[in-house]
Amino acid sequence: MSAARTLAISTASPALSLALFEAGRLVAQDHRVIGRGHAEALVPSIADLLKGGRADAIVVDVGPGSFTGIRIGIAGARALGLAWGAPVHGCTAGALVAARAFALRPDLATVTILLDAGRGQVLHQRITRDFTASEVLTLAPDAVPQTSGEAFAGAGALLLATPPALLIHAGEPDAADALLLPAAQRALPPAAHYVRPPDAVLPL
């Protein structure tokens, strides 16, 4: 990461995940599974992490994941970017989970990401080591295909009736793993990546 101080934010899952990088090195992080309450916790948590300082650039998780969580993260990142005069870029939830899997298993060529989609469903995506990614599918847990030798990662794997034989990790997207992403994968537009409409809709 070229900026002197980069703040990474992920609120697209039940986790509130923050990381601060300086000169390409992780110097502080806050990763907690809180379920709900991201809107109330985000700004105070960032203030605690930065100890009243600011960042030169921001990377935010654009999803897929929780509709509300994605919006909270992007809105917070954009507001801080405007206040600090800092550029804001995006990365995907799947890429963050894949980055951790590839770091844990350098021999992996491909990993299948499973995230909790809500409504008793999972988000399914295959990502290669060069971060070429398949389309994100929303599946019932019992409809997730499992082939022999296939590697899985992500908290959605815990929803499957039959656990994957090869589960690299079952974590939520972690902002600290933004450092593991190729530069292009943490320089996406900060625009929400939804895979279905929100649960709540405005009345006509």
C-alpha positions as a printed NumPy array, in Angstrom:
array([[  0.   ,   0.   ,   0.   ],
       [  1.647,   3.184,  -1.172],
       [ -0.114,   5.638,   1.172],
       [  1.7  ,   6.285,   4.443],
       [ -1.365,   5.346,   6.52 ],
       [ -4.198,   3.237,   5.125],
       [ -7.371,   2.395,   7.031],
       [ -9.208,  -0.789,   6.031],
       [-12.871,  -1.26 ,   7.004],
       [-15.101,  -4.33 ,   6.774],
       [-18.683,  -4.287,   8.062],
       [-20.304,  -6.493,   5.413],
       [-20.58 ,  -9.452,   7.793],
       [-21.421,  -9.959,  11.485],
       [-17.865,  -8.807,  12.187],
       [-16.781,  -5.214,  12.754],
       [-13.278,  -5.341,  11.324],
       [-10.752,  -2.506,  11.133],
       [ -7.055,  -2.416,  10.34 ],
       [ -4.462,   0.343,  10.097],
       [ -1.418,  -0.015,   7.866],
       [  1.642,   2.208,   7.823],
       [  4.148,   1.924,   4.994],
       [  2.743,  -1.478,   4.047],
       [  2.799,  -2.882,   7.57 ],
       [ -0.086,  -3.722,   9.885],
       [  0.218,  -1.54 ,  13.001],
       [ -3.237,  -1.82 ,  14.594],
       [ -6.41 ,  -3.851,  14.185],
       [ -9.818,  -4.382,  15.756],
       [-11.764,  -7.464,  14.658],
       [-14.886,  -8.377,  16.621],
       [-17.96 , -10.421,  15.727],
       [-20.735,  -8.162,  17.   ],
       [-23.687,  -9.378,  14.945],
       [-25.554,  -6.086,  14.853],
       [-24.84 ,  -2.507,  15.865],
       [-22.224,  -1.671,  13.222],
       [-23.656,   1.821,  12.715],
       [-23.228,   2.737,  16.363],
       [-19.848,   1.071,  16.814],
       [-18.03 ,   2.022,  13.598],
       [-16.975,   5.629,  14.173],
       [-15.99 ,   5.231,  17.867],
       [-13.998,   2.117,  16.97 ],
       [-12.154,   3.949,  14.184],
       [-11.39 ,   6.821,  16.555],
       [ -9.974,   4.355,  19.099],
       [ -7.911,   2.571,  16.461],
       [ -6.411,   5.767,  15.048],
       [ -6.132,   7.391,  18.492],
       [ -7.514,  10.659,  17.192],
       [ -5.382,  10.653,  14.037],
       [ -6.36 ,  10.151,  10.417],
       [ -5.446,   8.018,   7.441],
       [ -4.098,   8.962,   4.018],
       [ -6.253,   6.378,   2.203],
       [ -9.187,   4.108,   2.973],
       [-10.107,   0.639,   1.708],
       [-13.637,  -0.584,   2.419],
       [-15.283,  -3.995,   2.004],
       [-18.017,  -3.535,  -0.625],
       [-19.606,  -6.969,  -0.126],
       [-21.33 ,  -9.138,  -0.892],
       [-22.821,  -9.672,   2.543],
       [-25.224,  -7.878,   4.825],
       [-27.127,  -5.193,   2.889],
       [-27.133,  -2.851,   5.899],
       [-23.55 ,  -3.64 ,   6.863],
       [-22.244,  -2.898,   3.368],
       [-24.03 ,   0.454,   3.317],
       [-22.702,   1.399,   6.768],
       [-19.107,   0.624,   5.824],
       [-19.191,   2.458,   2.501],
       [-21.   ,   5.488,   3.949],
       [-18.516,   5.698,   6.804],
       [-15.532,   5.342,   4.485],
       [-16.824,   8.01 ,   2.114],
       [-17.553,  10.425,   4.946],
       [-14.081,   9.986,   6.413],
       [-12.483,  10.256,   2.99 ],
       [-14.237,  13.556,   2.425],
       [-13.278,  14.881,   5.857],
       [ -9.649,  13.792,   5.536],
       [ -9.211,  14.487,   1.833],
       [ -8.275,  10.815,   1.466],
       [ -9.049,   8.542,  -1.505],
       [-11.506,   5.717,  -0.864],
       [-11.24 ,   2.363,  -2.632],
       [-13.057,  -0.937,  -2.364],
       [-12.282,  -4.619,  -1.982],
       [-14.668,  -7.569,  -1.872],
       [-15.614,  -9.711,   1.088],
       [-14.784, -12.857,  -0.85 ],
       [-11.308, -11.611,  -1.722],
       [-10.564, -10.895,   1.95 ],
       [-11.597, -14.415,   2.96 ],
       [ -9.652, -15.917,   0.057],
       [ -6.539, -13.901,   0.904],
       [ -6.449, -15.446,   4.373],
       [ -6.918, -18.934,   2.928],
       [ -4.082, -18.504,   0.434],
       [ -1.813, -17.152,   3.179],
       [ -2.56 , -20.179,   5.355],
       [ -2.147, -22.645,   2.482],
       [  0.385, -21.401,  -0.096],
       [ -0.147, -24.605,  -2.092],
       [ -3.791, -23.804,  -2.883],
       [ -4.654, -22.91 ,  -6.455],
       [ -8.359, -22.278,  -5.85 ],
       [-10.584, -21.814,  -2.819],
       [-14.371, -21.84 ,  -2.571],
       [-15.69 , -19.022,  -0.408],
       [-18.833, -19.484,   1.666],
       [-20.375, -16.505,   3.478],
       [-23.607, -16.232,   5.437],
       [-26.217, -14.687,   3.126],
       [-28.97 , -14.544,   5.739],
       [-32.394, -16.132,   5.277],
       [-30.728, -19.495,   5.896],
       [-28.67 , -19.238,   2.712],
       [-24.98 , -18.984,   1.851],
       [-22.998, -16.972,  -0.678],
       [-20.844, -19.251,  -2.84 ],
       [-17.89 , -18.128,  -4.966],
       [-14.718, -19.753,  -6.288],
       [-11.559, -17.624,  -6.314],
       [ -8.2  , -18.57 ,  -7.836],
       [ -4.807, -17.584,  -6.484],
       [ -4.61 , -14.705,  -8.985],
       [ -8.018, -13.591,  -7.615],
       [ -9.983, -14.409, -10.722],
       [-13.443, -14.967,  -9.258],
       [-16.582, -16.75 , -10.373],
       [-20.036, -15.241, -10.107],
       [-21.425, -15.108,  -6.569],
       [-24.293, -17.568,  -6.122],
       [-26.874, -17.587,  -3.337],
       [-27.58 , -21.193,  -2.351],
       [-29.329, -23.191,   0.306],
       [-26.705, -24.89 ,   2.493],
       [-27.784, -28.348,   1.326],
       [-27.378, -27.242,  -2.316],
       [-23.69 , -26.368,  -1.995],
       [-21.681, -28.766,  -4.182],
       [-18.643, -30.39 ,  -2.635],
       [-16.144, -32.136,  -4.844],
       [-13.31 , -34.312,  -3.642],
       [-10.274, -32.261,  -2.66 ],
       [-12.105, -28.934,  -2.91 ],
       [-10.907, -26.337,  -0.403],
       [-13.386, -24.084,   1.382],
       [-13.095, -20.957,   3.509],
       [-15.449, -18.579,   5.251],
       [-17.979, -18.55 ,   8.075],
       [-20.739, -19.771,   5.768],
       [-19.159, -23.214,   5.872],
       [-20.467, -23.551,   9.43 ],
       [-24.026, -23.517,   8.066],
       [-23.567, -26.67 ,   5.995],
       [-25.129, -29.856,   7.303],
       [-22.053, -31.75 ,   6.135],
       [-18.869, -29.817,   6.992],
       [-16.351, -29.545,   4.147],
       [-13.598, -32.146,   4.299],
       [-11.041, -29.42 ,   3.589],
       [-11.944, -26.221,   5.461],
       [ -9.015, -23.79 ,   5.506],
       [-10.664, -21.361,   7.894],
       [-14.193, -20.41 ,   8.944],
       [-13.625, -16.708,   9.555],
       [-15.568, -13.599,   8.586],
       [-13.907, -11.05 ,   6.253],
       [-10.993,  -9.508,   8.165],
       [ -9.784,  -6.001,   7.305],
       [ -6.237,  -6.978,   8.291],
       [ -6.138,  -9.276,   5.282],
       [ -6.453,  -6.313,   2.905],
       [ -2.672,  -6.165,   3.055],
       [ -2.544,  -9.618,   1.452],
       [ -4.556,  -8.588,  -1.591],
       [ -2.965,  -7.662,  -4.922],
       [ -3.044,  -3.901,  -5.488],
       [ -5.807,  -4.173,  -8.096],
       [ -8.048,  -6.068,  -5.67 ],
       [ -7.938,  -3.254,  -3.105],
       [ -8.429,  -0.482,  -5.652],
       [-12.001,  -1.237,  -6.732],
       [-14.649,   1.494,  -6.862],
       [-16.269,   1.981,  -3.415],
       [-19.659,   0.867,  -4.728],
       [-21.834,  -1.719,  -3.005],
       [-21.839,  -5.264,  -4.354],
       [-25.283,  -6.689,  -3.664],
       [-26.406, -10.097,  -4.875],
       [-30.113,  -9.603,  -4.175],
       [-32.534,  -6.795,  -3.255],
       [-32.698,  -5.614,   0.372],
       [-35.17 ,  -7.234,   2.781],
       [-36.905,  -3.898,   3.394],
       [-38.315,  -1.804,   0.579],
       [-39.741,   1.693,   0.666],
       [-43.517,   1.989,   0.153],
       [-44.606,   3.355,  -3.203]])
